[in-house]
Amino acid sequence: MSRQPSPAQRAVQITFVLKGHLKNVQVAYIRVAALLARVRDERLYRALGHQTMEEYAAARLGLQHSALYHYLQVYEWIREFHPAWLARRPKGFIPELSDAAALMWIERRLRDPRLPAAARAELEALRAKALAGRLTAAEFRAMRARMRGTAAPLRALVARLRGLRQAAGRAGGVPPAALDALDAALHHLEAALAAPQRLAAAARHRRHAAG
């Protein structure tokens, strides 16, 4: 009669399998983002009878505006800041999709040559924590609030851009590329506003899972 594994042995085995599955999930969202970018860049959606990338994504993939442009934004960020993650078998830590918005925000701010030394040092520390999966929602919110102040002007800009996008859609004759550009700009602004909420939701989910 074979000996049953102890609870500790089972825990180790299950944890090993879970790590593999989580890694697959992390790699999967990167591959989805890369393929969506390929369809966009090569305008392959037109081969299926769609006039815009957004129309294709909704009809063929069930991806609405926000999800589509979040994936495309993630791809552009990875291509610029972490091209090694686009490898077939990427190595090292890769953040979850829900955590990517905070890291994107941090890394893009670090590219600003006018960033004060103190702010740069704090952002570098937060970046290191984010790349290790240890950045909390509270830490990110606090730093973002200090660097950006109130979000009211950005919300006002988003509202104006939404109105412009709706008007362009109703006008007729606006080139699809122009509509795509407006959609992309709107998504980038919406993502900047939503980044702390995404990180907070992810943190709540992790706390719930741990409990």
PASEBA-1860 file (N, C-alpha, C; in nm, 3 decimals):
! residues 211
1> MSRQPSPA> 0.085/-0.120/0.000/0.000/0.000/0.000/0.088/0.125/0.000 ~ 0.068/0.211/-0.099/0.153/0.329/-0.111/0.119/0.429/-0.001 ~ 0.221/0.496/0.041/0.205/0.595/0.147/0.149/0.725/0.090 ~ 0.048/0.777/0.154/-0.012/0.902/0.110/0.080/1.020/0.144 ~ 0.090/1.118/0.055/0.174/1.233/0.085/0.120/1.311/0.205 ~ 0.210/1.368/0.279/0.171/1.448/0.395/0.110/1.580/0.348 ~ 0.038/1.648/0.437/-0.016/1.780/0.399/0.092/1.876/0.349 ~ 0.208/1.871/0.411/0.317/1.960/0.368/0.362/1.926/0.226
9> QRAVQITF> 0.372/1.797/0.196/0.412/1.755/0.061/0.308/1.795/-0.042 ~ 0.180/1.777/-0.008/0.074/1.817/-0.099/0.075/1.968/-0.123 ~ 0.100/2.042/-0.015/0.105/2.188/-0.027/0.217/2.231/-0.120 ~ 0.333/2.166/-0.108/0.446/2.199/-0.194/0.414/2.166/-0.340 ~ 0.354/2.049/-0.363/0.320/2.008/-0.499/0.219/2.104/-0.563 ~ 0.115/2.136/-0.488/0.012/2.225/-0.541/0.068/2.365/-0.567 ~ 0.153/2.411/-0.476/0.214/2.543/-0.494/0.299/2.547/-0.620 ~ 0.372/2.439/-0.646/0.455/2.432/-0.767/0.368/2.441/-0.893
17> VLKGHLKN> 0.256/2.367/-0.892/0.166/2.370/-1.007/0.103/2.509/-1.023 ~ 0.064/2.569/-0.911/0.005/2.703/-0.915/0.101/2.805/-0.975 ~ 0.227/2.797/-0.938/0.326/2.890/-0.993/0.334/2.877/-1.145 ~ 0.328/2.754/-1.193/0.331/2.732/-1.337/0.210/2.791/-1.406 ~ 0.092/2.770/-1.347/-0.031/2.825/-1.406/-0.029/2.978/-1.405 ~ 0.016/3.036/-1.295/0.021/3.182/-1.287/0.118/3.239/-1.389 ~ 0.230/3.172/-1.410/0.325/3.217/-1.511/0.261/3.213/-1.649 ~ 0.183/3.106/-1.675/0.115/3.095/-1.805/0.016/3.209/-1.825
25> VQVAYIRV> -0.055/3.246/-1.718/-0.150/3.357/-1.727/-0.077/3.486/-1.760 ~ 0.035/3.509/-1.693/0.113/3.631/-1.717/0.163/3.638/-1.861 ~ 0.212/3.525/-1.911/0.261/3.522/-2.049/0.144/3.536/-2.147 ~ 0.029/3.479/-2.112/-0.086/3.482/-2.203/-0.133/3.624/-2.232 ~ -0.139/3.710/-2.131/-0.189/3.845/-2.158/-0.092/3.923/-2.245 ~ 0.037/3.893/-2.232/0.136/3.958/-2.318/0.117/3.912/-2.463 ~ 0.092/3.783/-2.483/0.072/3.732/-2.618/-0.056/3.787/-2.680 ~ -0.161/3.799/-2.599/-0.285/3.859/-2.648/-0.259/4.003/-2.692
33> AALLARVR> -0.187/4.078/-2.610/-0.157/4.217/-2.643/-0.076/4.228/-2.771 ~ 0.024/4.140/-2.787/0.110/4.144/-2.905/0.031/4.110/-3.032 ~ -0.057/4.011/-3.024/-0.135/3.974/-3.142/-0.237/4.082/-3.179 ~ -0.296/4.144/-3.079/-0.388/4.254/-3.109/-0.313/4.368/-3.178 ~ -0.193/4.396/-3.132/-0.113/4.502/-3.196/-0.080/4.465/-3.340 ~ -0.056/4.337/-3.364/-0.025/4.293/-3.500/-0.146/4.313/-3.592 ~ -0.264/4.275/-3.543/-0.386/4.295/-3.622/-0.405/4.444/-3.652 ~ -0.380/4.527/-3.551/-0.393/4.672/-3.570/-0.291/4.726/-3.670
41> DERLYRAL> -0.165/4.692/-3.649/-0.058/4.750/-3.731/-0.066/4.707/-3.877 ~ -0.105/4.581/-3.899/-0.116/4.530/-4.036/-0.256/4.550/-4.093 ~ -0.344/4.612/-4.015/-0.483/4.637/-4.056/-0.551/4.509/-4.104 ~ -0.524/4.401/-4.034/-0.583/4.272/-4.073/-0.733/4.268/-4.050 ~ -0.783/4.357/-3.965/-0.928/4.359/-3.942/-1.005/4.390/-4.070 ~ -0.942/4.461/-4.162/-1.011/4.493/-4.288/-1.034/4.369/-4.373 ~ -0.946/4.270/-4.359/-0.963/4.146/-4.435/-1.088/4.070/-4.392 ~ -1.139/4.103/-4.274/-1.260/4.038/-4.224/-1.382/4.130/-4.235
49> GHQTMEEY> -1.366/4.238/-4.310/-1.480/4.325/-4.337/-1.508/4.431/-4.233 ~ -1.411/4.460/-4.147/-1.433/4.560/-4.042/-1.358/4.688/-4.078 ~ -1.420/4.801/-4.050/-1.360/4.930/-4.084/-1.261/4.978/-3.980 ~ -1.279/4.938/-3.855/-1.190/4.983/-3.749/-1.148/4.866/-3.662 ~ -1.040/4.887/-3.591/-0.991/4.787/-3.497/-1.092/4.764/-3.385 ~ -1.155/4.871/-3.340/-1.253/4.860/-3.232/-1.372/4.775/-3.274 ~ -1.418/4.794/-3.397/-1.531/4.716/-3.450/-1.494/4.568/-3.457 ~ -1.373/4.540/-3.507/-1.325/4.402/-3.517/-1.319/4.336/-3.379
57> AAARLGLQ> -1.260/4.406/-3.282/-1.242/4.348/-3.150/-1.375/4.316/-3.084 ~ -1.472/4.405/-3.099/-1.603/4.382/-3.039/-1.676/4.266/-3.105 ~ -1.673/4.262/-3.239/-1.749/4.160/-3.313/-1.684/4.023/-3.307 ~ -1.553/4.018/-3.319/-1.483/3.890/-3.331/-1.431/3.835/-3.199 ~ -1.399/3.923/-3.105/-1.333/3.879/-2.982/-1.413/3.911/-2.856 ~ -1.519/3.988/-2.870/-1.595/4.026/-2.752/-1.521/4.124/-2.663 ~ -1.424/4.197/-2.720/-1.348/4.296/-2.645/-1.405/4.435/-2.672 ~ -1.446/4.503/-2.569/-1.498/4.638/-2.585/-1.384/4.740/-2.578
65> HSALYHYL> -1.421/4.865/-2.599/-1.324/4.974/-2.611/-1.217/4.973/-2.502 ~ -1.259/4.971/-2.377/-1.164/4.984/-2.267/-1.066/4.868/-2.263 ~ -1.116/4.746/-2.274/-1.028/4.629/-2.268/-0.932/4.626/-2.386 ~ -0.982/4.655/-2.505/-0.897/4.654/-2.624/-0.780/4.749/-2.609 ~ -0.808/4.873/-2.575/-0.701/4.971/-2.570/-0.612/4.954/-2.448 ~ -0.661/4.888/-2.345/-0.572/4.855/-2.234/-0.468/4.754/-2.281 ~ -0.510/4.652/-2.354/-0.414/4.554/-2.409/-0.313/4.623/-2.501 ~ -0.361/4.710/-2.588/-0.271/4.777/-2.682/-0.174/4.869/-2.608
73> QVYEWIRE> -0.221/4.935/-2.505/-0.134/5.019/-2.425/-0.027/4.935/-2.355 ~ -0.069/4.821/-2.303/0.026/4.731/-2.238/0.133/4.685/-2.336 ~ 0.091/4.653/-2.458/0.189/4.608/-2.558/0.291/4.717/-2.588 ~ 0.246/4.840/-2.610/0.338/4.949/-2.641/0.436/4.971/-2.526 ~ 0.386/4.962/-2.405/0.472/4.979/-2.288/0.575/4.867/-2.279 ~ 0.532/4.742/-2.297/0.626/4.630/-2.289/0.730/4.640/-2.399 ~ 0.689/4.673/-2.519/0.783/4.684/-2.631/0.889/4.790/-2.603 ~ 0.849/4.897/-2.535/0.942/5.007/-2.508/1.028/4.981/-2.385
81> FHPAWLAR> 0.969/4.927/-2.279/1.039/4.918/-2.151/1.086/4.777/-2.116 ~ 1.015/4.674/-2.164/1.049/4.536/-2.126/1.041/4.443/-2.246 ~ 1.117/4.467/-2.352/1.107/4.384/-2.472/1.139/4.237/-2.448 ~ 1.217/4.207/-2.344/1.249/4.067/-2.314/1.124/3.987/-2.279 ~ 1.020/4.054/-2.233/0.896/3.984/-2.199/0.823/3.934/-2.323 ~ 0.860/3.984/-2.440/0.796/3.941/-2.564/0.858/3.813/-2.620 ~ 0.962/3.763/-2.554/1.025/3.638/-2.597/0.926/3.522/-2.584 ~ 0.954/3.414/-2.655/0.864/3.299/-2.650/0.855/3.241/-2.510
89> RPKGFIPE> 0.967/3.236/-2.442/0.970/3.186/-2.304/1.037/3.292/-2.216 ~ 0.966/3.396/-2.179/1.027/3.503/-2.100/1.068/3.454/-1.962 ~ 1.177/3.508/-1.913/1.230/3.467/-1.783/1.208/3.579/-1.682 ~ 1.214/3.541/-1.555/1.202/3.639/-1.449/1.058/3.674/-1.416 ~ 1.044/3.768/-1.324/0.912/3.808/-1.277/0.840/3.894/-1.381 ~ 0.713/3.866/-1.402/0.627/3.947/-1.488/0.504/3.984/-1.406 ~ 0.471/4.112/-1.395/0.355/4.150/-1.315/0.225/4.104/-1.378 ~ 0.124/4.088/-1.294/-0.008/4.054/-1.344/-0.064/4.173/-1.424
97> LSDAAALM> -0.158/4.142/-1.510/-0.218/4.248/-1.592/-0.278/4.358/-1.505 ~ -0.338/4.320/-1.392/-0.400/4.419/-1.305/-0.298/4.513/-1.241 ~ -0.173/4.470/-1.231/-0.068/4.553/-1.172/0.009/4.634/-1.275 ~ -0.013/4.605/-1.402/0.068/4.669/-1.507/0.044/4.819/-1.515 ~ -0.077/4.865/-1.487/-0.107/5.008/-1.500/-0.020/5.092/-1.408 ~ -0.002/5.047/-1.284/0.081/5.123/-1.191/0.225/5.127/-1.236 ~ 0.278/5.014/-1.281/0.416/5.009/-1.326/0.435/5.095/-1.451 ~ 0.339/5.093/-1.541/0.346/5.178/-1.661/0.354/5.325/-1.621
105> WIERRLRD> 0.269/5.364/-1.529/0.267/5.503/-1.484/0.402/5.543/-1.427 ~ 0.457/5.458/-1.343/0.586/5.487/-1.279/0.697/5.498/-1.383 ~ 0.705/5.402/-1.472/0.817/5.400/-1.566/0.809/5.514/-1.667 ~ 0.691/5.553/-1.705/0.680/5.666/-1.797/0.719/5.797/-1.728 ~ 0.686/5.810/-1.601/0.729/5.931/-1.528/0.880/5.935/-1.514 ~ 0.943/5.821/-1.500/1.088/5.817/-1.485/1.160/5.861/-1.612 ~ 1.091/5.860/-1.726/1.151/5.906/-1.850/1.158/6.059/-1.860 ~ 1.091/6.127/-1.770/1.086/6.273/-1.774/1.220/6.330/-1.726
113> PRLPAAAR> 1.297/6.397/-1.813/1.427/6.451/-1.771/1.415/6.564/-1.669 ~ 1.295/6.622/-1.656/1.276/6.733/-1.561/1.234/6.684/-1.423 ~ 1.224/6.555/-1.404/1.179/6.499/-1.277/1.279/6.535/-1.166 ~ 1.233/6.592/-1.056/1.324/6.625/-0.945/1.393/6.500/-0.890 ~ 1.513/6.518/-0.837/1.592/6.405/-0.790/1.520/6.327/-0.681 ~ 1.456/6.397/-0.589/1.387/6.328/-0.479/1.272/6.243/-0.532 ~ 1.195/6.299/-0.625/1.084/6.224/-0.683/1.135/6.105/-0.763 ~ 1.245/6.125/-0.835/1.303/6.014/-0.912/1.346/5.900/-0.820
121> AELEALRA> 1.409/5.934/-0.709/1.454/5.830/-0.616/1.335/5.753/-0.559 ~ 1.228/5.826/-0.526/1.110/5.759/-0.472/1.043/5.670/-0.577 ~ 1.037/5.720/-0.700/0.978/5.640/-0.807/1.062/5.516/-0.837 ~ 1.192/5.530/-0.832/1.279/5.414/-0.855/1.255/5.307/-0.749 ~ 1.237/5.351/-0.625/1.211/5.255/-0.518/1.077/5.185/-0.539 ~ 0.976/5.261/-0.581/0.845/5.200/-0.607/0.851/5.108/-0.728 ~ 0.929/5.145/-0.827/0.944/5.059/-0.945/1.005/4.925/-0.905 ~ 1.108/4.929/-0.821/1.170/4.804/-0.776/1.070/4.717/-0.702
129> KALAGRLT> 0.986/4.779/-0.619/0.885/4.702/-0.547/0.781/4.644/-0.643 ~ 0.741/4.724/-0.743/0.642/4.676/-0.839/0.696/4.558/-0.919 ~ 0.823/4.564/-0.957/0.882/4.455/-1.035/0.903/4.330/-0.951 ~ 0.897/4.346/-0.820/0.905/4.230/-0.730/0.768/4.185/-0.682 ~ 0.662/4.256/-0.726/0.527/4.219/-0.687/0.491/4.261/-0.546 ~ 0.559/4.364/-0.492/0.536/4.404/-0.353/0.478/4.544/-0.338 ~ 0.448/4.610/-0.448/0.393/4.746/-0.440/0.247/4.740/-0.399 ~ 0.210/4.817/-0.297/0.072/4.819/-0.251/-0.005/4.933/-0.316
137> AAEFRAMR> -0.136/4.919/-0.315/-0.221/5.023/-0.372/-0.205/5.154/-0.297 ~ -0.193/5.146/-0.164/-0.180/5.268/-0.083/-0.051/5.343/-0.117 ~ 0.057/5.271/-0.135/0.184/5.335/-0.169/0.175/5.406/-0.304 ~ 0.116/5.338/-0.400/0.105/5.397/-0.534/0.014/5.520/-0.533 ~ -0.099/5.509/-0.465/-0.192/5.621/-0.459/-0.127/5.744/-0.395 ~ -0.052/5.720/-0.287/0.011/5.832/-0.217/0.113/5.902/-0.307 ~ 0.195/5.824/-0.375/0.297/5.884/-0.461/0.233/5.955/-0.579 ~ 0.134/5.894/-0.637/0.067/5.955/-0.753/0.000/6.086/-0.713
145> ARMRGTAA> -0.062/6.088/-0.595/-0.127/6.210/-0.549/-0.025/6.322/-0.528 ~ 0.090/6.288/-0.474/0.193/6.390/-0.451/0.246/6.446/-0.582 ~ 0.261/6.359/-0.682/0.321/6.402/-0.808/0.222/6.472/-0.900 ~ 0.096/6.435/-0.892/-0.001/6.487/-0.989/-0.101/6.583/-0.929 ~ -0.105/6.587/-0.795/-0.203/6.675/-0.733/-0.344/6.625/-0.760 ~ -0.437/6.714/-0.775/-0.575/6.675/-0.799/-0.593/6.618/-0.939 ~ -0.685/6.523/-0.951/-0.712/6.461/-1.082/-0.824/6.533/-1.157 ~ -0.879/6.639/-1.095/-0.992/6.708/-1.157/-0.962/6.760/-1.298
153> PLRALVAR> -0.847/6.826/-1.321/-0.820/6.872/-1.458/-0.815/6.759/-1.559 ~ -0.760/6.645/-1.518/-0.753/6.531/-1.610/-0.891/6.476/-1.640 ~ -0.977/6.470/-1.539/-1.114/6.424/-1.561/-1.187/6.518/-1.657 ~ -1.163/6.647/-1.641/-1.227/6.743/-1.731/-1.180/6.723/-1.875 ~ -1.051/6.696/-1.891/-0.997/6.672/-2.025/-1.058/6.546/-2.086 ~ -1.072/6.441/-2.004/-1.133/6.317/-2.052/-1.277/6.344/-2.098 ~ -1.350/6.421/-2.020/-1.489/6.451/-2.056/-1.496/6.525/-2.189 ~ -1.406/6.623/-2.207/-1.407/6.698/-2.334/-1.369/6.608/-2.452
161> LRGLRQAA> -1.272/6.519/-2.431/-1.230/6.431/-2.539/-1.339/6.330/-2.574 ~ -1.413/6.284/-2.473/-1.525/6.194/-2.501/-1.629/6.263/-2.589 ~ -1.658/6.389/-2.556/-1.753/6.463/-2.638/-1.704/6.480/-2.781 ~ -1.574/6.506/-2.796/-1.517/6.520/-2.929/-1.526/6.389/-3.006 ~ -1.499/6.278/-2.938/-1.505/6.146/-3.004/-1.647/6.115/-3.048 ~ -1.745/6.146/-2.965/-1.884/6.122/-3.002/-1.924/6.208/-3.122 ~ -1.881/6.332/-3.121/-1.913/6.421/-3.233/-1.848/6.372/-3.362 ~ -1.725/6.323/-3.353/-1.656/6.272/-3.471/-1.726/6.148/-3.526
169> GRAGGVPP> -1.776/6.063/-3.436/-1.847/5.944/-3.480/-1.977/5.976/-3.550 ~ -2.043/6.083/-3.506/-2.171/6.121/-3.568/-2.151/6.199/-3.698 ~ -2.037/6.263/-3.712/-2.016/6.354/-3.825/-2.017/6.282/-3.959 ~ -1.959/6.163/-3.963/-1.949/6.093/-4.091/-1.834/6.149/-4.173 ~ -1.767/6.062/-4.245/-1.657/6.106/-4.328/-1.525/6.121/-4.256 ~ -1.523/6.099/-4.124/-1.397/6.108/-4.049/-1.316/5.982/-4.077 ~ -1.190/5.994/-4.117/-1.109/5.876/-4.149/-1.101/5.780/-4.030 ~ -1.109/5.648/-4.054/-1.098/5.550/-3.945/-0.971/5.568/-3.863
177> AALDALDA> -0.861/5.605/-3.928/-0.736/5.624/-3.854/-0.748/5.737/-3.752 ~ -0.824/5.841/-3.788/-0.844/5.953/-3.696/-0.928/5.909/-3.576 ~ -1.031/5.828/-3.603/-1.113/5.776/-3.493/-1.030/5.687/-3.402 ~ -0.945/5.604/-3.462/-0.857/5.517/-3.383/-0.765/5.601/-3.295 ~ -0.713/5.711/-3.350/-0.622/5.796/-3.273/-0.695/5.861/-3.155 ~ -0.818/5.906/-3.178/-0.897/5.964/-3.070/-0.926/5.859/-2.963 ~ -0.961/5.737/-3.006/-0.988/5.630/-2.911/-0.864/5.599/-2.828 ~ -0.748/5.595/-2.893/-0.624/5.563/-2.822/-0.591/5.672/-2.721
185> ALHHLEAA> -0.605/5.799/-2.761/-0.577/5.909/-2.668/-0.672/5.905/-2.549 ~ -0.798/5.878/-2.576/-0.897/5.870/-2.469/-0.863/5.757/-2.374 ~ -0.822/5.643/-2.430/-0.790/5.530/-2.343/-0.670/5.560/-2.255 ~ -0.567/5.624/-2.310/-0.449/5.656/-2.230/-0.486/5.745/-2.111 ~ -0.572/5.842/-2.135/-0.615/5.931/-2.027/-0.700/5.857/-1.926 ~ -0.790/5.771/-1.974/-0.874/5.693/-1.883/-0.789/5.599/-1.799 ~ -0.686/5.541/-1.861/-0.598/5.450/-1.787/-0.522/5.523/-1.678 ~ -0.481/5.647/-1.705/-0.410/5.725/-1.604/-0.498/5.751/-1.483
193> LAAPQRLA> -0.628/5.775/-1.508/-0.721/5.796/-1.398/-0.753/5.668/-1.324 ~ -0.757/5.556/-1.397/-0.802/5.430/-1.338/-0.691/5.349/-1.275 ~ -0.565/5.385/-1.296/-0.454/5.302/-1.247/-0.462/5.274/-1.098 ~ -0.486/5.375/-1.012/-0.493/5.344/-0.869/-0.608/5.251/-0.835 ~ -0.722/5.265/-0.903/-0.835/5.177/-0.875/-0.804/5.033/-0.913 ~ -0.734/5.015/-1.026/-0.698/4.878/-1.066/-0.606/4.815/-0.963 ~ -0.508/4.892/-0.918/-0.414/4.838/-0.821/-0.483/4.808/-0.689 ~ -0.574/4.896/-0.649/-0.647/4.873/-0.525/-0.733/4.747/-0.534
201> AAARHRRH> -0.801/4.728/-0.647/-0.883/4.608/-0.666/-0.798/4.482/-0.662 ~ -0.681/4.488/-0.724/-0.592/4.372/-0.723/-0.545/4.342/-0.582 ~ -0.515/4.447/-0.505/-0.470/4.427/-0.367/-0.581/4.365/-0.283 ~ -0.706/4.412/-0.301/-0.818/4.353/-0.228/-0.836/4.207/-0.264 ~ -0.821/4.177/-0.393/-0.835/4.038/-0.438/-0.729/3.950/-0.374 ~ -0.605/4.000/-0.367/-0.498/3.919/-0.307/-0.523/3.897/-0.159 ~ -0.571/4.003/-0.090/-0.600/3.987/0.052/-0.711/3.886/0.074 ~ -0.814/3.892/-0.011/-0.925/3.797/0.000/-0.876/3.654/-0.025
209> AAG> -0.792/3.637/-0.128/-0.740/3.504/-0.159/-0.653/3.451/-0.046 ~ -0.573/3.541/0.014/-0.485/3.498/0.122/-0.565/3.459/0.245 ~ -0.680/3.525/0.265/-0.762/3.495/0.381/-0.842/3.369/0.363
END
